[in-house]
Amino acid sequence: MAHLTELQIEKIKERMLNDENALKIKFNARKTQFDTMKVLHSEVEAYENLGWIAGTPMKTKTPITRKKEHGRQFEDDIWCMFYNLGFRTLNADENLRIQWGDNEGEDKQIDILAVGDDAIFVVECKAAEKFKKQSFQHPLNEMELYKKGMAESLQQIYGANKRVKFIFATRNYRIEEDGDDAVRMKNSGIFHLNENSYNYICNLIKSYKSSVVYQFYGMMFKDELINDKPITIPALKGQMGGKSYYLFSIEPSTLLKIGFVLHRTKVNDSMAPTYQRLLVPKRLKGITKFIDDGGFFPNSIILNLVEPNDNIKVTFDSIHKEEASDSEFGLLHIPNAYGIAYIIDGQHRVYGYSNSKFKDVHTIPVVAFQDMPSEEQLKIFMEINENQKSVSKNLRIDLEEDLFWTSPRLDSRMKALRSSTIKMLSGQSNNILYNKISIGEDQAELSSVFFDKGLSQSGLIPKAKQTKWIGETDSCLYDINETNIDKAMRESRKRIVKFLNGCYEIADACMDEETKIYFLFSNRATFPFITLSGLLHNFLFTCGEITTQSTTEERIGKIKPYIECLCNGLNNLPENEEKELRGIQGQGAETKWLRSYQSIIHKQYPEYAPDELMIYLETQDQNIQDQGNGYKDSIKESLRTLVFDKLHEVYGNDYMKQLAMFKHDCEGKIIKAYKDNIDFNLEDYDWKEWLEIVDYKSIIEKNFSNDVFAETFGIPLSDKATSKKEKLSWLSLIEPQKGKKKTPMTRSDVNKLWIILDHLNNFKSTEG
């Protein structure tokens, strides 16, 4: 096209902001969800009819506010994103138009225009109020038509050296990854910025602060040449683990431009398996200060240099090689391209230099592999970080799919299946849990940790130890007889996701909105709901209600009444029970929630009575607890009498010599407790009353070799109890070990206590 006229350029610049104060004012207005303005009192009613809300009237005017329309809000969010990325030349409003052709009418209104030091970004925004699917054939046709001419116009204004990137941004639109629109954008060099991309960039901004631009440019221009001149560095080439690697040093400013971090997010799924965590902002700032204060890191950055196409190739010119060594010295030529150096380890050190005064003058040591498969990069990352707390549980669970999907170990493969199932539950837009689960570095309201725990206990996925299945496998949703591992894994994942999504849909339809917040869509509720869904599935299988041939729809239909029962019970949970359940903290809370969910179903369906639930209900029965505690008190009383009687029987009047140490310890306790009393006299206290169960246990164990003690205190609670330890194990039922929490009793525990008491009473009566 013909060059823009001076007048056209001036009009475009008039619609742009580059003054810091003006940009700040605009940013503050755009980042809020509401428009605000002041109008005359007489105009308030007219504005209220248009949806504005009036505030407290002032002297002459009234402030009014109105929530922004969703399309406008989306444009403001994208504008603010670029502002937070550090761009300081941005369009002032939506009235910017740019001529892209020679003819009249060949101009285009621009939603967002952001001009940076190295690139210009043109953004077309499309937003829907609710999630929907739609073809974007027409706007993409239009973008392909104007993009070349518009790029030339923008380069005329801001410099031919700036590359121009076109972005098609969407919110609440479903565009299939392999659909026509997605393929077309990829082939045309148009970046699709969807919700996942937007959230990822916002997280980058939080983590990387002012250094975010490097990762952002790598994301936008990945595998594109920065310039035709390669980076040439002296390097040592060697062999390690059957792979070639290069050892060299490079300026951080250069590595920052060509480097790329494979964060474990949905945005980078196409480069899977990915593995990296987002940076810790405080740590990044500390590293920069450490460097600027003269500090340095002697360990190497680990990279993988990729060759995405024939135009981007890493080459090495050998200069010298010793005959007796595999190493050789030479010149390494790295293409000067965005995002071709994947940082496997050391991203904090690299990005710590982004704001350092030494980023252009220091050089940092690097070990670089070449075209290493992603799976091997992942293994190196995990080996390096295996014992580091900085790898979050969510990220570890996410990585397990890629680590173990084809593992020869069954238990490892089941980890991969759980990982993949969780990701599909959160990743499919038609699932009720879509985008609700934290996956890798994508943060959401629910942690994948609780889904992993729930799936492992649900019975939907079989349990294994190394290469053998253990426990029940008939009712699970994995075909253990399928020899094609990948097929078995994929089909199982599909069945489990469909089944669990159906369970969640039933609960979502039945539960009150407030109930859902705490008892369905919360981390605490995840484990019991997932686990219970699987346990109910196993119950239905055991009852013959479903079989291995049942369809997923049939399984969901059979489980529906039980889930509806659970929902009704939770909707009508008494206030005191709800408060108690929500207040449970620490170890055992997950099991308590699960048993509470099971109890609700048991009340309406008594036939649902799994052993673990019935045992739990016994521990909640106050009559059982009272009876058990009564037996314990009687046993303790018998124990105090019998121990001294049997000592006297064995040792005669010298029996006190056996208790000298115990007497000394007890008197020490008495003195410590009462020494400050004015009238304290040790002889006023019976030291025997200060003996504890653990003391009686020590006395019995010390004398157990004597037949009298063995016969009196050796109480076998099972036919297999033959050793001294087994015959004295009953003492732990009377009182828990010091530091251990007292546990509620079952009917079986109470029965054992009765046996113990009856045994001891026989000896008391004999002595009678």
Secondary structure, DSSP 8 states (H G I E B T S, - for coil): -----HHHHHHHHHTEE--HHHHHHHHHHHSSSEEEEEEEGGGHHHHHTTT-EE----SSEEEEEEE--HHHHHHHHHHHHHHHTT---EESSTT-EEE-SSSTT-EEE-SEEEE-SSEEEEEEEEEEEEEEE---HHHHHHHHHHHHHHHHHHHHHH-TTSEEEEEEEEEEEE--TTSHHHHHHHHHT-EEE-HHHHHHHHHHHHHHGGGHHHHHHHHHSTT-BS-SS-EEEEEEEEEETTEEEEEEEE-HHHHHHHEE--BSSGGGGGG-S--B----HHHHHHHHHHHHTT----S-EEEEE---STTS--EEEEEEE-TT-S-EEEEEEE--BTT-EEEEE-HHHHHHTTT-TTTTT--EEEEEEES--HHHHHHHHHHHHTT-TTS-HHHHHHHHHHHHTT-SSHHHHHHHHHHHHHHHHHH-TTSTTTT-EEBTTB--SEEHHHHHHHHHHHSSS-EEETTEEES--TTSSS-TT---HHHHHHHHHHHHHHHHHHHHHHHHHHS-HHHHHHHTSSHHHHHHHHHHHHHHHHHHHHHTSS-TT--HHHHHHHHHHHHHHHHHHHHT--HHHHHHHHH--STTHHHHHHHHHHHHHHHH-TT---HHHHHHHHHT-HHHHHHHHHHHHHHHHHHHHHHHHHHHHHHGGGGGGGGHHHHHHHHHHHHHHHTTSTT--GGGS-GGGG--HHHHHHHHHHTTTSHHHHHHH---SSTT--SHHHHTTTHHHHS--TTS------HHHHHHHHHHHHHHHHHHHHH-
